[in-house]
Amino acid sequence: MKPAAGLPVISAADQAISIVPLARALAGTAGSSDREWILWAYSVVASGLIDVPTLIAMWHEIVAYDEVLAAYLASPIQVPERTVLVSGSGKETFKTFNVSTAAAILAVAAGARVVKGVSASVSATSGSADILACLGVSVLTSPAAITEAMSRLGLAFIPYAAFCPRYAARYDGRFRALSPMSFVMPAATLAVSADGFIHGLAHPGVAASAAAIAAARPDLVAGQVVTTLVSAGERVDEIVGRGSASVASVFRGAVTVSEMTFPRPGARWRSAVGHRSSHWANARAVADSLSPGGHPDARDLVEWNATAILAISAPEMRPDQARHDIRRARESGAAIRLLRRLASASGE
């Protein structure tokens, strides 16, 4: 298997974990090797042995398999400078109300530019695509439409599968828990000419994930992979302002990890930020978190994540200034006006 042009080369000797089950699954037909692939994926994650060579070897295999993805990587969709890719692994053990969707909108209202990957629900009641449908916001169907959407709105929502249709047809619907593909694919497959990325990962291996994304996409100058252990046995792919957060930051391929400790989550906080039981209820929670008078715990959660996006988009900005601009965008009504504009643009 020959790596796609521009991808880092990983030799067989450097590969710590065999990816033969993945290769067999991609080479076979649906169902013929799914069980081996799924068991392999879950065992790799459960073992805690995920490393960068394995993740990059896996990435090579998938890019070689999906010619559409390889073509987009060779010629990325053009977007404005300082665009940030926003993605997440999902499959958390504590479910929030689709915070990354709200955070992307709030960050753009504060001046960031964002391309966000979306999907329908896999491990929760509502996925980002489900929420956007309830809010009346269109999801793009073709990567070719991203450039124009970014020039008009500074924000584009697009399914990951639009960049990798052949791989998505094999992967989608097969994994109910975190897989090794969750460490790299969501961020790396968004093949646009962005400057940075934010990837949420419901796993402590943020350093390996960040290094692998940086190796797969060396064009992304800066980025972060974030996770939070809310409490024992409860992990999310966001910074939530509770529990213990880990952030792996990347700049030109170099990775550093920082830790943040927050108060323990209480029952009131859990009720305010928890995933609702319907698409409409989750959509209302997103809209409320963007409004000037939203619930304090929900809006604080969204502001944490929007600030991280804005900081990647504008690296010269001090952290306190980024947080100030994010809060001002919400309190001034700019965020909720942008949400309405997105819904209005969907009807044009």
C-alpha positions as CSV (number, residue, x, y, z in Angstrom):
1,M,0.0,0.0,0.0
2,K,1.5,3.3,-1.1
3,P,0.8,6.4,1.0
4,A,-1.0,9.3,-0.7
5,A,1.2,12.2,-1.7
6,G,2.3,14.4,1.1
7,L,1.5,11.9,3.9
8,P,4.1,10.9,6.4
9,V,5.7,7.5,5.8
10,I,5.4,4.9,8.6
11,S,7.5,1.7,8.1
12,A,6.3,-1.7,9.2
13,A,9.0,-1.8,11.8
14,D,7.6,1.4,13.4
15,Q,4.1,0.1,13.6
16,A,3.3,-1.1,17.1
17,I,-0.1,-2.6,16.5
18,S,-1.1,-4.6,13.5
19,I,-3.9,-3.0,11.5
20,V,-4.5,-6.2,9.5
21,P,-8.2,-6.4,10.7
22,L,-8.8,-2.9,9.4
23,A,-7.2,-3.7,6.0
24,R,-9.2,-6.9,5.7
25,A,-12.4,-5.0,6.5
26,L,-11.7,-2.4,3.9
27,A,-10.8,-5.0,1.3
28,G,-13.9,-7.1,2.0
29,T,-17.6,-6.6,1.6
30,A,-19.9,-5.3,4.3
31,G,-20.5,-8.0,6.9
32,S,-17.7,-10.3,5.7
33,S,-15.1,-9.0,8.1
34,D,-17.0,-6.5,10.3
35,R,-16.9,-8.7,13.5
36,E,-13.0,-9.0,13.4
37,W,-12.7,-5.2,12.7
38,I,-15.1,-4.2,15.5
39,L,-13.4,-6.5,18.0
40,W,-10.0,-5.3,17.0
41,A,-11.0,-1.7,17.3
42,Y,-12.6,-2.1,20.7
43,S,-9.6,-4.1,22.0
44,V,-7.1,-1.5,20.8
45,V,-8.9,1.2,22.7
46,A,-9.6,-0.9,25.8
47,S,-5.9,-2.0,26.0
48,G,-4.7,1.6,26.2
49,L,-2.0,0.8,23.6
50,I,-3.0,3.3,21.0
51,D,0.1,5.1,19.6
52,V,0.9,7.5,16.9
53,P,2.5,5.0,14.4
54,T,-0.6,2.8,14.6
55,L,-2.9,5.8,14.1
56,I,-0.9,7.0,11.1
57,A,-0.7,3.6,9.5
58,M,-4.5,3.3,9.9
59,W,-4.9,6.7,8.3
60,H,-2.7,5.7,5.3
61,E,-4.8,2.6,4.8
62,I,-8.1,4.5,4.8
63,V,-6.8,7.2,2.5
64,A,-5.6,4.6,0.0
65,Y,-9.0,2.9,0.2
66,D,-11.0,6.1,-0.4
67,E,-10.0,7.8,-3.7
68,V,-12.4,10.7,-3.1
69,L,-10.7,11.5,0.2
70,A,-7.3,11.2,-1.3
71,A,-8.3,13.6,-4.1
72,Y,-9.6,16.2,-1.6
73,L,-6.4,15.9,0.5
74,A,-4.3,16.5,-2.6
75,S,-6.4,19.6,-3.5
76,P,-8.2,20.9,-0.4
77,I,-11.3,23.1,-0.6
78,Q,-10.2,26.7,-0.3
79,V,-11.4,28.7,2.7
80,P,-10.4,32.1,4.3
81,E,-7.3,32.4,6.4
82,R,-7.7,31.5,10.1
83,T,-10.4,29.0,9.5
84,V,-10.7,26.3,12.3
85,L,-11.9,22.8,11.8
86,V,-14.2,21.6,14.6
87,S,-14.8,17.9,15.2
88,G,-15.6,15.5,17.9
89,S,-15.4,11.8,18.6
90,G,-18.8,11.5,20.3
91,K,-19.5,8.3,22.3
92,E,-19.1,10.0,25.6
93,T,-20.1,8.4,28.9
94,F,-21.8,11.6,30.0
95,K,-23.9,13.2,27.3
96,T,-24.2,16.9,26.9
97,F,-26.7,18.8,24.7
98,N,-24.6,19.1,21.5
99,V,-22.3,21.7,23.0
100,S,-19.8,21.8,20.0
101,T,-22.6,22.9,17.6
102,A,-23.5,25.9,19.9
103,A,-19.8,26.6,20.5
104,A,-19.1,26.8,16.7
105,I,-21.9,29.3,16.2
106,L,-20.8,31.4,19.2
107,A,-17.2,31.5,18.1
108,V,-18.2,32.6,14.6
109,A,-20.4,35.4,16.1
110,A,-17.2,36.5,18.0
111,G,-15.1,36.7,14.8
112,A,-13.8,33.1,14.2
113,R,-14.3,31.2,11.0
114,V,-15.3,27.5,11.4
115,V,-15.9,24.4,9.3
116,K,-17.6,21.9,11.5
117,G,-18.1,18.2,10.8
118,V,-21.6,16.9,11.6
119,S,-23.3,13.5,11.8
120,A,-26.7,12.1,12.8
121,S,-26.9,10.4,16.2
122,V,-24.8,7.3,16.9
123,S,-24.5,7.1,20.7
124,A,-27.0,9.7,21.9
125,T,-30.6,10.8,21.2
126,S,-29.5,13.7,18.9
127,G,-26.5,14.2,16.7
128,S,-25.4,17.6,15.4
129,A,-27.2,17.0,12.1
130,D,-30.4,16.3,14.0
131,I,-30.1,19.5,16.0
132,L,-29.4,21.7,13.0
133,A,-32.4,20.3,11.2
134,C,-34.6,21.3,14.1
135,L,-33.1,24.7,14.2
136,G,-33.7,25.1,10.5
137,V,-30.0,25.4,9.6
138,S,-28.9,23.6,6.4
139,V,-26.1,21.2,6.3
140,L,-24.0,21.3,3.1
141,T,-24.1,18.2,1.0
142,S,-21.0,18.9,-1.1
143,P,-17.6,20.1,-0.1
144,A,-17.7,22.3,-3.2
145,A,-20.2,24.5,-1.4
146,I,-18.0,25.3,1.5
147,T,-16.1,28.1,0.0
148,E,-19.2,30.2,-0.8
149,A,-20.8,29.4,2.6
150,M,-17.6,30.6,4.3
151,S,-17.5,33.8,2.3
152,R,-21.1,34.6,3.3
153,L,-21.4,33.4,6.8
154,G,-18.0,32.4,8.1
155,L,-19.4,29.0,9.0
156,A,-20.1,25.7,7.2
157,F,-21.6,22.6,8.6
158,I,-20.9,19.5,6.5
159,P,-21.1,15.7,7.1
160,Y,-17.8,13.9,7.4
161,A,-19.0,11.4,4.8
162,A,-19.0,14.1,2.1
163,F,-15.2,13.9,2.1
164,C,-14.9,10.1,2.4
165,P,-18.0,8.5,1.0
166,R,-16.5,5.0,0.4
167,Y,-15.0,4.8,3.8
168,A,-18.1,6.2,5.5
169,A,-20.2,3.5,3.8
170,R,-18.0,0.9,5.5
171,Y,-17.7,2.6,8.9
172,D,-21.1,4.2,9.6
173,G,-23.4,2.3,11.9
174,R,-20.9,-0.3,13.0
175,F,-19.4,1.3,16.1
176,R,-21.4,2.1,19.2
177,A,-18.3,2.8,21.3
178,L,-15.1,4.7,20.7
179,S,-12.8,3.3,18.0
180,P,-9.2,4.0,17.0
181,M,-10.6,5.8,13.9
182,S,-12.2,8.4,16.3
183,F,-8.7,9.6,17.3
184,V,-7.9,10.9,13.8
185,M,-10.6,10.6,11.2
186,P,-13.1,13.3,12.2
187,A,-10.6,16.1,12.1
188,A,-8.3,14.9,9.4
189,T,-11.0,14.1,6.8
190,L,-12.3,17.7,6.7
191,A,-10.0,18.5,3.8
192,V,-10.2,22.3,3.6
193,S,-7.3,24.7,3.6
194,A,-7.8,25.5,7.3
195,D,-5.1,26.9,9.6
196,G,-6.1,25.0,12.7
197,F,-8.4,22.5,14.4
198,I,-10.2,21.6,17.6
199,H,-11.0,18.0,18.1
200,G,-12.9,16.6,21.1
201,L,-12.0,13.1,22.2
202,A,-13.8,11.0,24.8
203,H,-10.6,9.3,25.8
204,P,-7.5,10.3,27.8
205,G,-5.2,9.7,24.8
206,V,-5.2,13.3,23.7
207,A,-1.5,13.5,23.0
208,A,-1.5,10.6,20.6
209,S,-4.6,12.0,18.9
210,A,-3.1,15.4,18.5
211,A,0.2,14.1,17.2
212,A,-1.5,11.8,14.7
213,I,-3.8,14.6,13.4
214,A,-0.8,16.8,13.0
215,A,1.1,14.1,11.1
216,A,-1.9,13.3,8.9
217,R,-2.6,17.0,8.2
218,P,0.7,18.9,8.4
219,D,-1.0,21.8,6.7
220,L,-2.9,22.5,10.0
221,V,-0.4,24.7,11.8
222,A,-2.1,24.7,15.2
223,G,-4.7,22.8,17.0
224,Q,-6.0,21.2,20.2
225,V,-7.4,17.8,21.2
226,V,-9.5,18.2,24.4
227,T,-11.2,15.8,26.8
228,T,-12.7,16.0,30.3
229,L,-13.1,13.4,33.0
230,V,-16.3,14.7,34.6
231,S,-16.2,12.2,37.4
232,A,-15.2,8.5,37.8
233,G,-16.4,6.7,34.7
234,E,-17.8,9.8,33.0
235,R,-15.8,11.3,30.1
236,V,-16.8,13.8,27.5
237,D,-15.2,15.2,24.3
238,E,-15.3,18.8,25.4
239,I,-14.0,21.2,28.1
240,V,-17.0,21.4,30.4
241,G,-15.7,23.5,33.4
242,R,-16.2,20.5,35.8
243,G,-14.0,17.6,36.7
244,S,-10.5,17.3,35.2
245,A,-9.7,18.4,31.6
246,S,-6.7,17.5,29.5
247,V,-5.7,19.6,26.5
248,A,-3.1,18.5,23.9
249,S,-1.9,21.6,22.0
250,V,-0.1,21.3,18.6
251,F,2.0,24.0,17.0
252,R,3.9,23.0,13.8
253,G,4.0,19.4,14.8
254,A,5.1,19.9,18.4
255,V,2.7,18.6,21.1
256,T,2.3,19.8,24.7
257,V,-0.3,18.6,27.2
258,S,-1.8,20.7,29.9
259,E,-4.3,19.8,32.7
260,M,-7.1,21.9,34.2
261,T,-9.0,21.1,37.4
262,F,-12.5,22.3,37.9
263,P,-15.2,22.0,40.6
264,R,-17.0,18.6,40.9
265,P,-20.3,18.4,39.0
266,G,-23.5,18.8,41.0
267,A,-27.0,17.7,40.3
268,R,-28.1,21.2,39.1
269,W,-25.2,21.4,36.7
270,R,-25.9,17.9,35.3
271,S,-29.6,18.8,34.7
272,A,-28.7,22.1,33.0
273,V,-26.1,20.6,30.5
274,G,-27.3,17.0,30.1
275,H,-28.5,15.6,26.8
276,R,-32.2,15.9,26.4
277,S,-34.6,13.1,25.4
278,S,-35.6,14.5,22.0
279,H,-34.1,16.4,19.0
280,W,-36.3,19.4,19.7
281,A,-35.4,19.6,23.3
282,N,-31.7,19.5,22.5
283,A,-32.2,22.1,19.8
284,R,-33.9,24.4,22.3
285,A,-31.0,23.9,24.7
286,V,-28.5,25.0,22.0
287,A,-30.6,28.1,21.2
288,D,-30.9,28.9,24.9
289,S,-27.2,28.6,25.5
290,L,-26.6,31.2,22.7
291,S,-29.1,33.7,24.0
292,P,-28.2,36.7,26.3
293,G,-30.2,35.3,29.1
294,G,-29.4,31.6,28.8
295,H,-29.0,29.2,31.7
296,P,-25.7,30.1,33.5
297,D,-24.3,26.6,33.5
298,A,-25.2,25.9,29.9
299,R,-23.9,29.2,28.6
300,D,-20.7,28.8,30.6
301,L,-20.1,25.4,29.1
302,V,-20.6,26.7,25.6
303,E,-18.3,29.7,26.2
304,W,-15.5,27.4,27.4
305,N,-15.5,25.6,24.0
306,A,-16.2,28.7,21.9
307,T,-13.2,30.4,23.5
308,A,-10.9,27.5,22.5
309,I,-12.1,27.8,18.9
310,L,-11.6,31.6,18.8
311,A,-8.1,31.2,20.4
312,I,-7.0,28.9,17.6
313,S,-8.5,31.2,15.0
314,A,-6.8,34.3,16.5
315,P,-3.6,33.1,18.2
316,E,-2.3,36.6,18.8
317,M,-5.3,37.1,21.2
318,R,-4.8,36.8,24.9
319,P,-6.9,34.1,26.6
320,D,-8.8,36.6,28.7
321,Q,-9.5,38.7,25.6
322,A,-10.8,35.7,23.7
323,R,-13.2,34.8,26.6
324,H,-14.3,38.5,26.8
325,D,-15.1,38.6,23.1
326,I,-17.0,35.3,23.3
327,R,-19.1,36.5,26.2
328,R,-19.8,39.8,24.5
329,A,-21.0,38.0,21.4
330,R,-23.5,36.1,23.4
331,E,-24.6,38.9,25.7
332,S,-25.0,41.4,22.9
333,G,-27.3,39.0,21.0
334,A,-24.8,38.6,18.1
335,A,-24.8,34.8,18.6
336,I,-28.6,34.3,18.5
337,R,-28.8,36.7,15.5
338,L,-26.3,34.6,13.7
339,L,-28.3,31.5,14.4
340,R,-31.4,33.2,12.9
341,R,-29.3,34.3,9.9
342,L,-28.2,30.7,9.4
343,A,-31.8,29.5,9.5
344,S,-32.8,32.3,7.1
345,A,-30.0,31.5,4.7
346,S,-31.2,27.9,4.6
347,G,-34.4,29.0,3.1
348,E,-32.9,31.0,0.3
